[in-house]
Amino acid sequence: MSAKERFRLKRFSYHGQLSVVVIDDVTDLPALLPLLYMQSWGLSKAINTVQQHMVSICQWYNYWQCKHHRSFDEMLFETDQHGFRTLAPLNALDAAMVDYTGFCVYIDSGQKSIDANDDPGFKPVIANATHDVRLGCLTQFLLFLARRYVSGRYTQLTSKEQRTTFDSYRFRLQAARRDVCGRLNIRKRTTFSQVSQGHLVVRERSLTPAETQAITVCARPSTSKQTNPLNPWQRHVDQSQVAAVQIRNHLMIRILFNYGLRLGELLLLQTKSLVPYASGAGNALAITTSEGSGDPRQAPPKLKNAWSERLIELAPEDVKLWELYVDHLRGNPPHPFLLVNTRKNHAPLSMRAAQNVFDALYAALDQHFPALCCVNLGGTLTTLNAHMLRFTWATDTFEALVERDGCDFEAAKDRLRQLGGWSDTSPMPQKYASRYIAKSANAANVRRISAQRRLHKQSKPKQQEGGQP
């Protein structure tokens, strides 16, 4: 058996939830460390997220086997001079940091080479973004091992020494990742987007008020009294379905803008998801899993994590729009999902079909609002997707919590975590509301500079008076 064939991925179901493990074909059992990682971290994550990490870990295990002729798990157990097996996880982590460069060669070559000298002229077979994802997932896995094996359960270190040791591993692992990447954290926390024709566009993920207004204008459906010429869904194979398409897409965009749902959560909504709100006088949106709903989609959407299940109160105008769509335009398909396509089978809307909605909307924006989209005219809206609306919702909601409700930043983050379906310790609110946080910080900095200038002007006459004889 070749080293490349030793480790593979296998999907399994755990209490009705799909997950992935790395299987060792020598023992036909799951590899130990990836299994521990999946149990402690992956059971609350979406299957696509878990698989992304397990693909990286599986490639790492195959690389390690190919280079060292033993598995990474076996590296944890060293044989001492008396032949006894001893736990040596920190030695394995130290060795792993040295092997980052070889692992990059391995994945860039399509898992065919472990040494760049074998073929000096080879070209990477994976994209830069994929390369960065693989290294990011591997680094997170190794940090999990560092956190686990630096603890007092496996070492004789004091609490202070444990923190210092773990911080050292975290710094060195991140440095090793940056060194082999040749760039700093490409995929996350960047506001720069390289576009065609040599232009570098700087923007946040959230939308500006002008962009939000333009989207709202284009998405507004036509009525019997007034046609909206900017609406991109004017034509359909069955013209009787034009109103259904426009109302459905308008409902989608309002829900995403007003309540910050993830696209998968939106597509999982059912007609019965609108429930009376026990804590108020209106209605609420129940975001939950759809187990046993008979989802006919080839790639059914899933909730991202265990905190995604929540209740969100709806505004009365959105309740009316929901009821209009369900009662008069949705039809009577054999499934319970809210959003349906307009074909004869009225199947649930797929992820691809949902993105097509935003592609058509962006084409309308590019046509009718070129100053927002065209880089040559100063526009920065070079693409449009559903998650940008979630960023916008987070920014607007965070601003309202701080400026209208008087919350401090930490209290606003806690409330945003509850509304957005994030864990109690998630750093996502700060990332998603970064536009407002940056605006507040810049405003405070300008006020500081102005105050210093006033103090300088006030102190100048006193200095002149003090200098007179």
C-alpha positions in Angstrom: 0.0 0.0 0.0 1.4 3.4 -0.9 1.6 6.2 1.5 -0.8 8.2 -0.5 -3.4 5.5 -0.1 -3.1 5.0 3.6 -5.5 7.7 4.8 -8.8 8.6 3.3 -12.0 10.4 4.3 -15.2 8.7 5.3 -18.6 10.3 6.1 -20.8 9.0 8.9 -24.0 10.0 10.7 -23.9 10.9 14.4 -27.4 11.4 15.9 -28.7 12.4 12.5 -25.9 14.8 11.7 -23.4 14.1 9.0 -19.7 14.4 9.8 -16.3 13.3 8.4 -13.4 11.3 9.9 -9.9 10.4 8.6 -9.7 6.6 8.2 -6.4 4.7 8.5 -6.5 1.9 6.0 -3.9 -0.1 7.8 -6.1 -0.5 10.9 -9.4 0.4 9.2 -10.1 2.7 12.1 -10.3 6.4 12.4 -7.0 8.2 13.0 -6.9 9.2 16.7 -6.0 12.9 16.7 -8.3 13.9 13.9 -11.1 12.0 15.7 -10.4 13.9 18.9 -10.4 17.2 17.0 -13.7 16.4 15.3 -15.3 15.4 18.6 -14.3 18.5 20.4 -14.7 21.0 17.6 -16.5 19.6 14.6 -19.8 18.1 15.9 -21.3 21.6 16.2 -20.1 22.7 12.8 -21.7 22.4 9.3 -20.7 19.3 7.3 -18.9 21.5 4.6 -16.8 23.2 7.3 -15.8 19.9 8.9 -15.0 18.4 5.5 -12.8 21.4 4.6 -10.7 20.8 7.7 -10.6 17.0 7.4 -9.4 17.2 3.8 -6.5 19.3 4.9 -5.7 17.0 7.8 -6.0 13.9 5.6 -3.5 15.4 3.2 -1.2 16.3 6.1 -1.3 12.6 7.3 -0.6 11.3 3.8 2.3 13.7 3.5 3.7 12.7 6.8 3.4 9.0 6.0 5.1 9.6 2.6 8.0 11.5 4.2 8.5 9.8 7.5 7.1 6.3 6.8 4.9 6.4 9.8 1.7 8.2 10.7 1.5 11.5 12.6 -0.3 9.7 15.4 2.6 7.3 15.8 4.9 10.4 16.1 3.2 11.2 19.4 4.6 8.0 20.9 8.3 7.7 20.9 10.2 4.5 22.0 12.7 5.3 24.7 16.0 3.5 25.2 14.3 0.7 27.1 11.7 0.0 24.4 8.8 1.7 26.2 6.3 3.9 24.4 6.2 7.4 25.8 3.9 10.3 24.9 5.8 13.0 23.1 3.3 15.4 21.6 5.4 18.5 21.8 8.2 16.8 19.9 5.6 16.1 17.1 4.5 19.7 17.1 8.1 20.9 16.8 8.7 18.5 13.9 5.5 19.6 12.3 6.6 23.3 12.1 9.7 22.2 10.2 7.6 20.3 7.7 5.3 23.2 6.7 7.4 23.9 3.6 7.4 20.3 2.5 3.6 20.1 3.0 3.2 23.1 0.7 5.1 21.4 -2.0 3.0 18.3 -1.5 -0.3 20.0 -1.9 0.9 22.3 -4.7 2.1 19.4 -6.7 -1.2 17.6 -6.4 0.1 15.2 -3.7 2.8 13.9 -6.0 6.0 15.3 -4.5 7.4 16.2 -1.1 10.5 18.0 -2.3 10.6 21.0 -4.6 14.0 19.8 -5.9 12.3 16.8 -7.4 10.8 19.0 -10.1 12.1 22.6 -9.9 9.9 23.8 -12.8 6.5 22.4 -11.5 3.6 24.8 -11.3 1.0 24.7 -8.5 -2.1 22.8 -9.3 -4.3 24.5 -6.7 -5.3 28.1 -6.4 -3.7 30.5 -3.9 -6.9 30.7 -1.9 -7.1 26.9 -1.6 -3.5 26.8 -0.6 -4.2 29.3 2.2 -7.3 27.4 3.3 -5.3 24.1 3.6 -2.6 25.8 5.7 -5.2 27.6 7.9 -7.0 24.4 8.6 -3.8 22.5 9.4 -2.6 25.3 11.7 -5.9 25.3 13.6 -5.6 21.5 14.0 -2.0 21.8 15.4 -3.1 24.6 17.7 -5.8 22.2 19.1 -3.1 19.7 19.8 -0.9 22.3 21.4 -3.7 23.4 23.6 -4.6 19.8 24.6 -1.1 18.5 25.3 0.4 21.6 27.0 -2.2 21.2 29.7 -1.5 20.0 33.2 -2.9 16.6 32.3 0.1 15.8 30.2 2.8 18.1 31.6 4.2 19.1 35.0 4.1 22.8 34.0 2.5 25.4 36.2 -0.5 27.4 34.9 1.7 30.4 34.0 4.2 28.1 32.2 1.3 26.4 30.3 0.1 29.8 29.1 3.6 30.9 28.1 4.3 27.6 26.3 1.0 27.6 24.4 1.5 31.2 23.4 4.9 30.2 22.1 3.5 27.4 20.0 0.7 29.7 18.7 3.2 32.4 17.6 5.6 29.9 16.0 2.8 28.0 14.1 1.3 31.2 12.8 4.8 32.4 11.8 5.5 29.1 10.0 2.2 29.4 8.1 3.0 33.0 7.1 6.5 32.1 6.0 5.4 29.4 3.6 2.4 31.3 2.4 4.4 34.4 1.5 1.5 36.5 2.5 -0.4 37.4 5.7 -3.8 35.8 6.1 -5.1 36.3 2.5 -8.5 34.9 3.0 -9.7 36.6 6.2 -9.9 40.1 7.6 -8.9 41.9 4.5 -10.7 44.8 2.9 -8.6 44.7 -0.3 -9.9 43.1 -3.5 -7.8 43.0 -6.7 -10.0 43.5 -9.8 -9.3 43.6 -13.5 -7.5 46.3 -15.4 -4.9 46.8 -12.7 -7.2 48.5 -10.2 -7.0 47.9 -6.5 -10.3 48.4 -4.8 -10.5 49.1 -1.1 -13.8 48.4 0.6 -15.5 46.7 3.5 -17.7 43.6 3.1 -20.8 45.6 4.1 -22.7 47.9 1.8 -22.8 51.6 1.9 -26.1 53.5 2.3 -26.0 54.4 -1.4 -25.5 50.8 -2.4 -28.2 49.6 -0.1 -30.7 52.2 -1.5 -29.8 51.2 -5.1 -30.4 47.5 -4.3 -33.7 48.4 -2.6 -34.9 50.4 -5.6 -34.0 47.7 -8.1 -35.6 44.9 -6.1 -38.9 46.7 -5.5 -41.6 44.7 -7.4 -43.9 46.2 -9.9 -47.5 46.8 -9.1 -50.7 47.0 -11.1 -50.5 50.8 -10.8 -46.8 51.4 -11.3 -44.1 49.3 -13.1 -40.6 49.3 -11.8 -38.4 49.5 -15.0 -35.2 48.9 -12.9 -36.4 45.5 -11.7 -34.3 42.8 -13.4 -37.1 40.2 -13.3 -39.5 41.6 -15.9 -39.6 38.5 -18.2 -40.3 34.9 -17.6 -41.1 31.9 -19.8 -44.5 31.9 -18.1 -45.5 35.6 -17.8 -48.0 34.7 -15.2 -45.0 33.9 -12.9 -43.4 37.4 -13.1 -45.2 38.7 -10.0 -44.3 35.5 -8.1 -40.6 35.9 -9.0 -40.5 39.6 -8.1 -42.3 39.2 -4.8 -40.2 36.1 -3.8 -36.9 37.9 -4.6 -38.1 41.0 -2.8 -39.0 38.9 0.3 -35.6 37.2 0.2 -33.7 40.5 0.1 -35.8 42.1 2.8 -35.2 39.1 5.1 -31.5 39.2 4.5 -31.2 43.0 4.9 -33.4 43.3 7.9 -32.6 40.1 9.9 -29.1 39.1 8.8 -29.8 35.5 8.0 -27.2 33.3 6.4 -28.2 32.1 2.9 -28.5 28.5 4.1 -30.8 29.6 6.9 -32.9 31.5 4.4 -33.3 28.5 2.1 -34.2 26.3 5.1 -37.2 28.4 6.1 -40.6 26.7 5.9 -44.1 28.1 5.7 -44.6 27.1 9.3 -41.4 29.0 10.3 -43.6 32.1 10.9 -44.8 31.6 14.5 -46.4 33.8 17.2 -43.8 35.6 19.2 -44.3 34.6 22.8 -42.1 37.5 24.1 -44.0 40.1 22.1 -47.2 41.0 20.4 -46.2 40.1 16.8 -44.7 37.2 14.9 -41.3 35.7 14.9 -39.1 33.7 12.5 -38.1 30.3 13.9 -34.8 29.3 12.4 -34.2 25.6 13.0 -33.2 22.4 11.3 -35.5 20.7 8.8 -34.9 17.1 9.9 -37.4 14.7 8.3 -38.8 17.4 5.9 -38.0 15.4 2.8 -35.7 18.0 1.2 -35.4 17.0 -2.5 -32.4 19.2 -3.2 -29.2 17.4 -4.2 -27.2 19.6 -1.8 -29.6 20.5 1.0 -28.5 23.6 3.0 -27.6 23.1 6.6 -27.4 25.3 9.7 -23.9 26.5 10.3 -23.7 25.5 14.0 -25.7 24.7 17.1 -26.2 28.4 17.9 -27.9 29.1 14.6 -31.3 28.0 16.0 -33.0 31.1 17.2 -36.2 33.2 17.2 -36.2 36.6 15.4 -39.1 39.0 15.7 -40.4 40.2 12.4 -41.6 43.7 11.5 -45.4 43.9 10.6 -44.6 44.9 7.0 -42.4 41.8 6.5 -45.2 39.6 8.0 -47.6 41.0 5.4 -45.1 40.4 2.6 -44.6 36.8 3.8 -48.3 36.1 4.0 -48.9 37.6 0.5 -46.3 35.3 -1.0 -47.4 32.2 0.8 -51.1 32.7 0.4 -51.3 33.9 -3.2 -48.0 33.3 -5.1 -46.1 30.3 -3.8 -48.5 27.6 -5.0 -49.0 24.2 -3.3 -45.8 22.2 -3.7 -45.5 18.8 -1.9 -42.7 20.2 0.4 -42.8 22.7 3.3 -40.0 25.0 2.2 -40.9 28.7 1.8 -38.9 29.7 -1.3 -39.6 27.8 -4.4 -38.7 28.0 -8.1 -41.3 28.9 -10.7 -41.1 25.8 -12.7 -44.0 23.4 -12.7 -42.6 21.2 -9.9 -42.1 24.2 -7.6 -39.0 22.6 -6.1 -37.2 24.4 -3.2 -34.9 27.1 -4.3 -31.3 25.8 -4.5 -28.1 27.7 -3.5 -27.2 28.2 -7.2 -30.6 29.6 -8.0 -30.4 31.9 -5.0 -27.0 33.2 -6.2 -28.5 33.7 -9.7 -30.9 36.2 -8.0 -28.0 38.3 -6.8 -26.2 37.9 -10.2 -29.3 39.4 -12.0 -29.6 42.1 -9.3 -25.9 43.1 -9.8 -26.4 43.2 -13.5 -29.2 45.7 -13.0 -27.1 47.8 -10.6 -24.2 47.8 -13.1 -26.6 49.0 -15.8 -28.6 51.6 -13.9 -26.0 52.7 -11.2 -22.7 52.5 -12.9 -21.1 55.0 -10.5 -21.4 52.3 -7.8 -20.1 49.4 -9.8 -17.6 50.8 -12.4 -14.1 51.0 -11.0 -13.2 53.7 -13.6 -16.0 55.9 -12.2 -14.9 55.4 -8.6 -17.3 52.5 -7.8 -16.2 49.8 -5.4 -19.2 47.3 -5.7 -17.4 44.7 -7.9 -19.7 41.8 -6.9 -22.8 41.0 -4.9 -23.8 38.0 -2.8 -26.1 37.2 0.0 -23.5 37.4 2.7 -22.8 41.0 2.0 -26.3 41.7 3.2 -25.5 39.9 6.4 -22.5 42.1 6.9 -24.6 45.2 6.3 -27.3 44.1 8.7 -24.6 43.5 11.4 -23.1 47.0 10.8 -26.5 48.7 10.9 -27.7 46.8 14.0 -24.5 47.3 15.9 -24.7 51.1 15.2 -28.4 51.2 16.4 -27.5 49.3 19.6 -24.7 51.7 20.4 -26.1 55.0 19.3 -29.9 54.6 19.9 -30.1 52.1 22.7 -27.0 53.4 24.5 -25.2 50.0 24.7 -21.4 49.9 25.2 -19.5 47.9 22.6 -19.3 44.7 24.7 -23.0 44.7 25.4 -23.8 45.4 21.7 -21.6 42.5 20.7 -23.4 40.2 23.1 -26.8 41.2 21.6 -25.5 40.8 18.1 -24.3 37.3 18.9 -27.8 36.3 20.0 -29.5 37.8 16.9 -26.9 36.6 14.4 -26.6 33.0 15.6 -23.0 33.1 16.9 -21.6 31.5 20.0 -21.3 33.4 23.3 -17.5 33.8 22.7 -17.5 34.3 18.9 -15.4 37.2 17.6 -17.6 37.5 14.5 -19.7 40.6 15.7 -16.5 42.7 15.7 -15.5 41.4 12.3 -19.0 41.9 10.7 -19.6 45.3 12.2 -16.0 46.5 11.4 -17.3 49.4 9.2 -19.1 51.1 12.1 -16.3 50.2 14.6 -13.7 51.7 12.2 -15.9 54.8 11.7 -16.3 55.3 15.4 -12.5 54.9 16.0 -11.7 57.4 13.2 -14.2 59.9 14.5 -12.7 59.6 18.0 -9.2 60.1 16.6 -10.3 63.2 14.7 -11.9 64.6 17.9 -8.6 63.9 19.8 -6.6 65.8 17.2 -9.1 68.7 17.3 -8.9 68.9 21.1 -5.1 68.9 21.0 -5.1 71.7 18.4 -7.4 73.8 20.7 -5.2 73.2 23.7 -2.2 74.2 21.7 -3.9 77.4 20.5 -4.9 78.2 24.1 -1.5 77.6 25.5 0.3 79.7 22.9 -0.9 83.2 24.2 0.1 82.2 27.7 3.6 81.3 26.6 3.9 84.6 24.8 2.7 86.5 27.9 5.1 84.6 30.1 8.0 85.5 27.7 7.3 89.3 27.9 9.5 91.4 30.3 
